[in-house]
Amino acid sequence: MNTVRLTVAQALVRFLDNQYLEVDGQEIKFVKGIFGIFGHGNVVGLGQALEENSGSLEIHQGRNEQGMTHAAVGFAKQSLRQQIFACTSSIGPGAANMITAAATATANCIPVLLLPGDTYATRQPDPVLQQIEQSNNLSISTNDAFKAVSRYWDRITRPEQLMSACISAMRVLTDPAQTGAVTLALPQDVQGEAYDYPDYFFQRRVYRLERQEPTQAMLAQAVELIKSKSNPMIICGGGLKYSQAAESLKQFAKAFQIPFAETQAGKGTVESSYELNVGGIGETGCLAANILAKKADLIIGVGTRYTDFTTSSKWLFQNPDVSFLNININRFDAFKLDGVQMVADAKATLDALYPLVKAQNYHAQWGDEIADVRRKYEDERKRLYQIEFNEKDFVPEIDDHLPREKVYAEFKALTDSVLTQTRALGIVNRLLPENGIIVGASGSLPGDLQRIWNAPTAGSYHVEYGYSCMGYEVNASLGVKMAQPDHEVFTMVGDGSFMMLHSELVSSIQEHLKINVIVFDNMANGCINNLEMEHGMDSFYTEFRFRGERKDRLDGGLVPVDYAKVAEGYGCKTYRVATAEQLEAAIKDALTQDRSTLIDVKVLPKTMVHKYFSWWRVGVAQVSEKESIQKTAEWVNEKLSQARQY
């Protein structure tokens, strides 16, 4: 046996540089590179290994550990999970910063490899700088916090452990059913320890993304179920997108005249204009999909986790005879809602089902209803995209008990804005170039985007909503641009989320990777402001206001922020927008730029999209002095009585 004497860090780099994924006969280099922020816990270990010989791995400098990991997640998601970045940080706060992004990856089933530095395995210098000491267990470090948000977690305390840990890491990262964040904690001293590694550890490894076929028993059961139903509906989840099953879906739906709706992860798999695409479904669903969902007697869930937003807290499907057929590579998800389980690849399953259902001369009985609801949906989208503010008698889409005349006067005085959020979205949608990709994640924008955004082409819609992580948007956009550098990337982000994290906007400037950030500024966490007021509360710490006379409230004036000036300081081309004409001009000019841009759009509060025939369960106080909250509790209990219990 031949051996190679290397440090643990050097061996890890060499191993990562030789991993490949085979997808439908094509080999793809699986680990494209490493994002890194270096500190004492990793710079002279993994940093030294990368400086000496990084092979063909790309090295990118992050600005914030969470931000760079979001970029890695965005890259892997846009790459359909076929290529990844690893992320390395120092010990302590640097490692802890990656935990939120690790959770985002795991919640969305997106592969990302995390390589945080760790405290000394020998414990000789303990407590080392940035170490948290637990007197009851000296083996615990910050990195133990990754266990709850990782699909696989390991700590390398001896050089020879690296080999089995790396193989296990690749097993999980390349598994379409179980992928997510993988954490390999690297003690600072162990990174530099030498070991005689067998040379076969560094051989070229190719992992095949196998398309698991459905069994004959699964197919027979599915065909019998479909035959027994007259009004089936398909829900397209992210698994359908990652399986690259768009054409199979269209063939299946068209042959049997079955409408299909989209989750956030599934939207953009098929263009919105397709005749059987009835749009987003659930709590943030659109008019068309939610009308049909209430009548459907069969839900065919393809690659969906059936989150509470997709099912409206298991309330949406009101047909008393509704059944569920679950096509999912993940056995855990296939068992949800007591559905018939088809644990298999989405594309392989739709292709196998197609001739069997066709042989039954089956057709759904929706008749003209699909076309009718699509027409209503298009009319509603046009209406929303054209809403203009008028000074007198203006009724916003979200019409709650906020003293809107006062708020609008205050907002307009600060910003000169008369622009509604839905009008702004319509302008962006109309001007999005053919190669445009939008990125979103949190606040009211994902709801608006799922309800009314027209995804013109496959792959043009990138919204993270499995974790709905504020701060994902700008940073993930960098990863999306890295995955598809020839495309224009547009970040759709609220002011609250932008303030929470936008660190890799600087990295986009550094790397000459242009992204276009559109900040929708309504001076509030508007989505949650809507939620609290819908449930009987007043506006409580969700608007961005100065501290006023009351000590227990922020009841002063609105806090204005110049986001364009912030981005200008980073080196972006920036624009300030308060009218439709200014927004249109800004987008057109941004498309001519060769550096990252930021458009600071002031949008009137409460002008996002309202919900359509949906309900979302949130915890409500069962005891309150306020009559409005008492009524809300009664309303929630009534809706809950109509929902499935599991």
C-alpha positions in Angstrom: 0.0 0.0 0.0 1.4 3.4 -1.0 0.9 6.3 1.4 1.1 10.1 1.2 2.2 12.0 4.2 -0.1 15.1 4.6 -1.7 17.2 7.3 -5.3 16.6 8.0 -6.2 19.9 6.3 -4.0 19.1 3.2 -5.6 15.6 2.9 -9.1 17.1 3.2 -8.4 19.6 0.4 -7.0 16.9 -1.9 -10.0 14.7 -1.2 -12.5 17.4 -1.9 -10.8 18.2 -5.2 -11.5 14.7 -6.5 -15.2 14.3 -6.0 -17.6 14.0 -8.9 -21.3 13.5 -9.4 -22.8 11.6 -12.4 -26.3 12.8 -13.5 -27.9 11.0 -16.4 -24.6 10.0 -17.8 -22.8 13.4 -17.4 -20.0 13.8 -14.8 -19.9 17.1 -12.9 -17.2 18.2 -10.5 -19.1 18.1 -7.3 -17.2 20.5 -5.0 -16.6 23.6 -7.0 -14.7 25.5 -4.3 -14.6 26.9 -0.8 -15.8 30.1 0.8 -13.6 31.1 3.7 -13.3 33.7 6.5 -10.0 32.9 8.2 -9.2 33.4 11.9 -6.8 31.7 14.4 -9.0 28.5 14.3 -8.5 27.7 10.7 -6.0 30.0 8.9 -2.8 28.1 9.7 -4.5 24.7 9.2 -7.0 24.7 6.4 -5.8 28.1 5.2 -2.2 26.8 4.9 -3.4 23.8 2.9 -5.4 25.9 0.5 -2.5 28.3 0.0 0.0 25.6 -0.6 -2.1 23.5 -3.1 -5.8 24.1 -3.6 -5.9 22.1 -6.8 -8.8 23.2 -9.0 -10.9 24.4 -6.1 -12.0 28.0 -6.3 -11.4 30.0 -3.2 -13.7 32.9 -2.3 -13.4 35.4 0.5 -16.6 35.9 2.5 -17.6 39.0 4.5 -19.9 37.3 7.1 -19.9 33.6 7.8 -23.7 33.4 7.6 -23.7 35.5 4.4 -21.1 33.4 2.6 -22.9 30.2 3.6 -26.1 31.6 2.2 -24.2 32.2 -1.0 -23.1 28.6 -1.0 -26.7 27.5 -0.5 -28.0 29.7 -3.2 -25.3 28.3 -5.6 -26.2 24.7 -4.8 -30.0 25.4 -5.1 -29.6 27.1 -8.5 -27.3 24.3 -9.6 -30.1 21.9 -8.9 -28.0 20.3 -6.1 -25.5 19.0 -8.6 -22.6 21.1 -7.4 -21.6 22.6 -4.1 -19.3 24.9 -2.2 -17.7 24.2 1.2 -17.5 26.9 3.8 -14.8 27.3 6.4 -14.7 29.6 9.5 -12.6 30.0 12.6 -13.8 28.7 16.0 -16.3 30.4 18.2 -18.4 33.3 16.8 -17.3 32.6 13.3 -18.6 29.1 13.5 -21.8 30.1 15.3 -22.5 32.6 12.5 -22.9 29.7 10.0 -25.6 27.9 12.1 -28.5 29.9 10.7 -27.4 29.3 7.1 -26.9 25.6 7.9 -30.5 25.4 9.2 -31.6 27.1 6.0 -29.8 24.5 3.9 -31.2 21.5 5.8 -34.8 22.8 5.9 -34.6 23.2 2.1 -32.7 19.9 1.5 -29.8 21.8 -0.1 -26.3 20.3 0.2 -23.6 22.5 1.8 -20.4 21.4 3.5 -19.4 23.3 6.6 -15.8 23.1 8.0 -15.7 25.2 11.2 -12.5 25.4 13.2 -12.8 23.9 16.7 -11.1 24.0 20.1 -7.9 22.0 20.7 -8.4 18.2 20.8 -5.4 18.0 23.2 -7.0 20.6 25.5 -3.5 21.7 26.4 -4.0 25.5 25.9 -7.7 25.5 27.1 -9.5 27.7 27.3 -8.3 28.9 24.0 -9.5 32.3 22.6 -13.2 32.2 21.7 -13.8 28.9 23.5 -16.9 28.4 25.6 -16.1 26.2 28.6 -18.7 23.8 29.9 -17.6 22.7 33.3 -19.9 19.6 33.1 -18.5 18.4 29.8 -15.1 19.6 28.4 -15.8 18.0 25.0 -18.6 20.5 24.2 -17.8 23.4 22.0 -19.7 25.9 19.9 -19.8 23.4 17.1 -22.1 21.1 19.0 -24.8 23.6 18.2 -24.6 22.4 14.5 -25.9 19.0 15.5 -29.5 20.2 15.5 -29.3 21.7 12.0 -27.0 19.2 10.2 -27.9 16.0 8.3 -24.5 14.7 9.2 -22.2 15.9 11.9 -18.7 14.8 12.9 -15.7 16.0 14.8 -12.2 15.0 13.6 -10.1 14.4 16.7 -7.6 12.1 15.2 -6.0 12.3 11.7 -7.2 8.9 10.6 -10.9 9.7 11.4 -10.9 12.1 8.4 -11.2 9.2 5.9 -14.5 7.7 7.2 -15.9 11.2 8.0 -15.3 12.4 4.4 -16.9 9.3 2.9 -19.9 9.7 5.2 -20.1 13.4 4.3 -20.2 12.6 0.6 -22.8 9.9 1.2 -25.2 12.5 2.7 -24.3 15.4 0.4 -25.1 13.4 -2.8 -28.2 11.7 -1.4 -31.4 13.4 -3.0 -33.5 12.2 -0.1 -31.3 13.0 2.9 -29.2 15.9 1.8 -28.7 19.2 3.7 -25.9 20.7 5.7 -23.0 18.5 6.6 -20.6 19.7 9.4 -17.1 18.4 9.9 -15.7 20.2 13.0 -11.9 20.6 12.7 -10.0 21.1 16.0 -7.2 23.7 15.5 -4.4 21.4 16.4 -5.6 18.4 14.4 -5.8 20.4 11.2 -2.0 20.6 11.2 -1.2 17.0 12.3 0.5 14.8 9.8 -0.5 11.3 8.9 0.4 8.7 6.3 -2.8 8.5 4.3 -3.3 5.6 1.8 -3.2 6.9 -1.7 -6.5 5.3 -2.6 -8.2 7.7 -0.3 -7.5 10.4 -2.9 -8.7 8.5 -5.9 -11.3 10.1 -8.2 -14.7 9.2 -6.8 -17.9 9.4 -8.9 -21.2 9.3 -7.1 -24.2 8.5 -9.3 -27.5 10.3 -8.8 -29.6 7.2 -9.4 -33.2 7.6 -10.4 -35.0 5.3 -8.0 -37.8 3.6 -10.0 -41.3 3.0 -8.5 -42.1 -0.7 -7.9 -44.9 -2.4 -9.9 -47.0 -2.5 -6.7 -46.6 1.2 -6.2 -47.7 1.9 -9.8 -50.7 -0.5 -9.7 -51.9 1.2 -6.5 -51.5 4.6 -8.0 -53.3 3.8 -11.2 -56.3 2.4 -9.3 -56.4 5.5 -7.1 -56.3 7.9 -10.1 -59.0 5.9 -11.9 -61.3 6.3 -9.0 -61.1 10.1 -8.9 -62.7 12.7 -11.2 -61.0 16.0 -10.1 -57.3 15.3 -9.4 -54.7 18.1 -8.9 -50.9 18.0 -8.9 -48.8 19.9 -6.5 -45.3 20.6 -7.8 -42.7 20.7 -5.0 -38.9 21.3 -5.1 -38.3 17.6 -5.7 -39.8 17.9 -9.1 -37.5 20.7 -10.0 -34.4 18.9 -8.7 -35.4 15.8 -10.6 -35.6 17.9 -13.8 -39.0 16.5 -14.5 -40.6 19.5 -16.1 -41.3 17.9 -19.5 -42.5 14.7 -17.8 -44.9 16.7 -15.8 -46.2 18.6 -18.8 -46.7 15.4 -20.7 -48.6 13.8 -17.8 -50.8 16.8 -17.1 -51.7 17.5 -20.7 -52.6 13.9 -21.5 -55.1 13.6 -18.7 -56.0 17.3 -18.3 -54.9 17.6 -14.7 -54.1 21.1 -13.4 -50.9 21.6 -11.4 -50.1 24.1 -8.7 -46.8 25.1 -7.3 -45.1 25.4 -3.9 -42.4 28.1 -3.5 -39.7 25.5 -4.2 -41.5 24.1 -7.2 -42.4 27.4 -8.8 -40.5 28.1 -11.9 -40.1 24.4 -12.8 -42.6 25.1 -15.6 -43.3 28.5 -17.0 -46.3 30.3 -15.5 -47.9 30.7 -18.9 -48.4 26.9 -19.4 -52.1 26.2 -19.9 -52.4 23.8 -17.0 -50.3 25.7 -14.5 -52.7 27.3 -12.0 -50.0 29.0 -9.9 -49.0 29.0 -6.3 -51.0 27.1 -3.8 -51.7 27.4 0.0 -51.5 30.3 2.4 -49.5 32.4 -0.1 -51.3 30.7 -3.0 -53.1 32.5 -5.8 -56.7 32.7 -6.7 -56.7 30.0 -9.3 -54.9 27.2 -7.5 -56.8 27.7 -4.2 -60.2 27.6 -5.9 -59.4 24.3 -7.5 -57.7 22.9 -4.3 -61.0 23.1 -2.3 -62.8 21.0 -4.9 -60.0 18.4 -5.8 -60.8 14.8 -4.8 -57.2 13.7 -5.4 -54.0 15.6 -4.6 -50.9 14.2 -6.4 -48.0 15.7 -4.4 -44.8 15.4 -6.4 -41.6 16.2 -4.5 -43.4 18.3 -1.8 -42.9 18.3 2.0 -46.5 19.5 2.4 -45.6 22.4 4.7 -48.2 24.3 6.5 -48.1 27.1 3.9 -48.7 24.6 1.1 -51.7 22.9 2.8 -53.0 26.0 4.7 -52.3 24.2 8.0 -54.0 21.1 6.5 -57.2 23.1 6.0 -57.2 23.9 2.3 -58.4 20.6 0.8 -62.1 20.7 1.7 -63.5 17.9 -0.5 -64.7 15.2 2.0 -63.5 12.5 -0.4 -60.0 13.9 -1.0 -57.2 11.4 -1.1 -53.4 11.9 -1.5 -50.9 10.3 -3.8 -47.4 11.2 -2.7 -44.5 10.8 -5.1 -41.3 11.6 -3.2 -37.8 10.2 -3.0 -37.9 10.9 0.7 -39.8 8.2 2.5 -40.5 10.5 5.4 -42.3 13.0 3.2 -44.1 10.3 1.2 -45.9 9.2 4.4 -47.5 12.6 5.1 -51.3 13.2 5.1 -51.9 9.4 5.1 -51.2 9.4 1.4 -50.5 6.5 -0.9 -46.7 6.3 -0.9 -44.6 6.2 -4.0 -41.0 6.4 -2.7 -39.2 7.1 -6.0 -37.7 9.7 -8.3 -40.3 12.2 -9.6 -39.3 12.0 -13.3 -39.0 8.2 -13.3 -42.4 7.9 -11.6 -44.3 10.3 -13.9 -42.7 8.6 -16.9 -43.7 5.1 -15.6 -47.2 6.2 -14.7 -47.9 7.9 -18.0 -48.5 4.8 -20.2 -50.3 3.0 -17.5 -52.9 5.7 -16.9 -53.1 6.3 -20.7 -54.1 2.7 -21.2 -57.1 3.3 -18.9 -58.4 6.1 -21.3 -58.5 8.3 -18.3 -59.3 12.0 -18.3 -60.0 14.3 -15.4 -63.4 15.9 -15.3 -62.5 19.6 -14.7 -63.9 20.6 -18.1 -63.6 24.3 -18.7 -63.0 25.2 -15.1 -59.2 25.2 -15.4 -59.3 27.7 -18.2 -61.9 29.8 -16.3 -59.8 30.1 -13.1 -56.7 30.9 -15.1 -58.6 33.8 -16.8 -59.8 35.0 -13.4 -56.2 34.7 -12.1 -54.8 36.7 -15.1 -57.4 39.4 -14.6 -56.5 39.7 -10.9 -52.8 39.9 -11.7 -53.4 42.7 -14.2 -55.5 44.5 -11.7 -52.8 44.3 -9.0 -50.0 45.3 -11.3 -51.9 48.4 -12.3 -52.9 49.7 -8.8 -52.0 53.4 -8.3 -52.3 55.5 -5.2 -54.8 58.2 -5.1 -54.9 60.8 -2.4 -58.6 60.5 -1.8 -60.5 57.4 -0.8 -57.6 55.0 -1.4 -58.2 51.6 0.0 -55.1 49.4 0.3 -55.1 45.7 -0.4 -54.5 45.0 3.3 -57.3 47.0 4.8 -56.9 46.7 8.6 -57.4 49.1 11.5 -54.2 51.0 11.0 -54.9 54.8 10.7 -53.8 54.6 7.1 -54.5 58.3 6.1 -52.1 59.4 8.8 -49.5 56.8 7.9 -49.7 57.5 4.2 -49.3 61.2 4.7 -46.4 60.6 7.0 -44.8 58.2 4.6 -45.3 60.4 1.6 -43.9 63.4 3.4 -40.7 61.5 4.1 -40.2 59.8 0.7 -42.4 61.5 -1.9 -43.5 58.0 -2.8 -46.9 57.2 -4.4 -45.8 53.7 -5.5 -47.7 50.6 -4.5 -45.8 47.3 -3.9 -47.9 45.4 -6.5 -47.4 48.1 -9.1 -43.6 48.0 -8.5 -43.6 44.2 -8.8 -45.5 44.5 -12.1 -42.9 46.8 -13.5 -40.1 44.5 -12.5 -41.9 41.5 -13.9 -42.5 43.3 -17.3 -38.9 44.5 -17.6 -37.2 41.3 -16.5 -34.9 40.2 -19.3 -35.2 36.7 -20.9 -32.2 35.6 -18.9 -33.4 37.1 -15.6 -33.6 35.3 -12.3 -35.3 36.6 -9.2 -34.2 35.7 -5.7 -36.3 36.1 -2.5 -36.9 34.6 0.9 -38.8 36.4 3.6 -41.3 39.0 4.5 -44.3 39.9 2.3 -42.4 39.6 -1.0 -42.4 35.7 -1.2 -46.2 35.8 -0.7 -46.6 38.4 -3.4 -44.3 36.5 -5.7 -46.0 33.2 -5.3 -49.4 34.7 -5.8 -48.8 37.0 -8.8 -45.3 36.7 -10.2 -45.2 35.4 -13.8 -42.2 33.1 -14.1 -41.4 33.4 -17.8 -38.9 30.6 -18.1 -37.8 27.5 -16.2 -35.2 28.3 -13.6 -36.0 32.0 -13.4 -37.6 31.8 -9.9 -35.4 31.2 -6.9 -37.2 31.7 -3.6 -36.1 30.1 -0.3 -39.2 29.5 1.8 -38.4 26.3 3.6 -36.8 28.3 6.4 -37.9 31.8 5.3 -34.6 33.1 6.4 -34.3 36.9 6.6 -30.9 37.8 5.2 -30.8 35.0 2.6 -31.8 37.2 -0.3 -28.8 39.4 -1.2 -26.2 36.8 -0.2 -27.8 33.9 -2.0 -28.0 36.1 -5.1 -24.2 36.0 -5.2 -24.3 32.2 -5.3 -27.0 32.2 -8.0 -24.8 34.5 -10.1 -21.9 32.2 -9.6 -24.0 29.3 -10.7 -25.2 31.1 -13.8 -22.9 34.0 -14.5 -24.4 34.9 -17.9 -27.8 35.6 -16.3 -29.1 38.9 -14.8 -29.9 38.2 -11.1 -32.5 40.4 -9.3 -32.7 40.3 -5.5 -36.2 41.0 -4.2 -35.8 42.0 -0.6 -37.6 44.0 2.0 -36.0 46.7 4.1 -36.1 44.6 7.3 -34.4 41.7 5.7 -31.8 43.9 3.9 -30.8 45.4 7.2 -30.5 42.0 8.8 -27.8 40.8 6.4 -26.4 41.9 3.0 -22.7 41.3 3.5 -21.9 39.5 0.3 -23.0 42.5 -1.7 -19.4 43.6 -1.2 -18.2 40.3 -2.4 -20.2 40.7 -5.6 -18.3 43.9 -6.2 -15.0 42.2 -5.4 -15.5 39.3 -7.7 -17.0 41.3 -10.6 -20.2 39.2 -10.3 -23.0 41.7 -10.9 -26.3 41.4 -9.0 -29.2 43.8 -9.0 -30.7 44.4 -5.5 -34.2 45.9 -5.3 -35.0 47.0 -1.8 -38.8 47.4 -1.1 -38.8 49.9 1.7 -42.1 50.3 3.6 -40.4 51.2 6.9 -41.7 48.1 8.6 -41.6 44.4 9.0 -44.8 44.7 7.0 -45.7 41.0 6.8 -45.7 40.5 10.5 -47.4 43.8 11.0 -50.2 42.4 8.9 -50.2 39.2 10.9 -50.5 40.8 14.3 -53.3 43.1 13.2 -55.2 40.3 11.4 -55.2 38.5 14.8 -56.6 41.3 16.9 -53.4 43.1 18.0 -52.4 46.6 17.3 -49.2 47.6 15.5 -46.6 46.4 18.1 -42.9 46.8 17.4 -43.1 45.9 13.7 -43.1 49.4 12.2 -39.7 51.1 12.2 -40.4 54.1 14.4 -38.5 56.4 16.8 -39.1 56.1 20.5 -41.8 58.7 21.3 -43.6 59.7 24.5 -44.6 56.2 25.6 -41.8 54.2 27.2 -43.4 50.8 26.3 -44.0 51.6 22.6 -42.2 52.9 19.5 -44.8 55.5 18.8 -42.7 58.3 17.3 -42.2 59.2 13.6 -41.1 56.7 11.0 -37.3 56.1 10.7 -36.1 56.9 7.2 -33.1 55.1 5.8 -31.2 55.8 2.6 -30.4 52.3 1.4 -29.0 53.7 -1.9 -26.4 55.6 0.1 -25.4 52.4 2.0 -24.8 50.5 -1.3 -23.1 53.5 -2.9 -20.5 53.3 -0.2 -19.8 49.7 -1.2 -19.3 50.7 -4.8 -22.7 49.8 -6.3 -24.5 51.9 -8.9 -27.6 53.1 -7.0 -31.0 54.6 -7.7 -33.7 56.2 -5.5 -37.2 55.5 -6.6 -40.6 56.9 -5.5 -42.7 56.6 -8.7 -43.4 54.0 -11.4 -41.6 56.1 -14.0 -38.5 56.3 -11.8 -38.5 52.6 -11.2 -38.8 51.8 -14.9 -35.9 54.1 -15.7 -33.8 52.6 -12.9 -34.3 49.0 -14.1 -33.5 49.9 -17.7 -30.3 51.6 -16.6 -29.3 48.9 -14.2 -29.4 46.4 -17.1 -26.7 48.4 -18.8 -24.3 48.4 -15.9 -21.4 46.0 -15.4 -21.3 46.2 -11.6 -23.8 45.4 -8.9 -26.7 47.8 -8.6 -29.2 48.7 -5.8 -32.6 50.2 -6.4 -34.0 51.8 -3.3 -37.8 51.6 -3.8 -40.1 53.4 -1.4 -43.4 51.5 -1.4 -46.6 52.5 0.4 -47.4 50.3 3.4 -50.3 47.8 3.1 -50.1 47.6 -0.7 -48.9 44.0 -0.9 -51.3 41.2 -2.0 -54.0 39.9 0.2 -54.6 36.2 0.6 -57.0 34.0 -1.4 -59.3 31.5 0.3 -56.6 30.3 2.7 -56.0 30.1 6.4 -52.8 29.7 8.4 -52.7 28.6 12.0 -50.7 30.7 14.4 -50.7 30.5 18.1 -53.3 32.9 19.5 -53.9 33.9 23.1 -56.9 32.0 24.6 -57.1 34.7 27.3 -57.2 38.4 26.7 -58.8 41.6 27.9 -59.2 42.7 24.2 -62.4 41.7 22.5 -60.7 41.6 19.1 -58.3 38.9 20.4 -61.1 37.0 22.0 -62.9 36.9 18.6 -59.7 35.9 16.9 -59.4 32.9 19.2 -62.9 31.8 18.4 -62.2 32.2 14.7 -59.0 30.1 15.0 -60.8 27.3 16.8 -63.5 27.3 14.1 -61.0 27.0 11.3 -59.1 24.3 13.3 -62.2 22.2 13.5 -62.3 22.1 9.7 -58.7 21.0 9.3 -57.1 17.6 9.2 -55.5 16.7 12.5 -52.4 15.0 11.1 
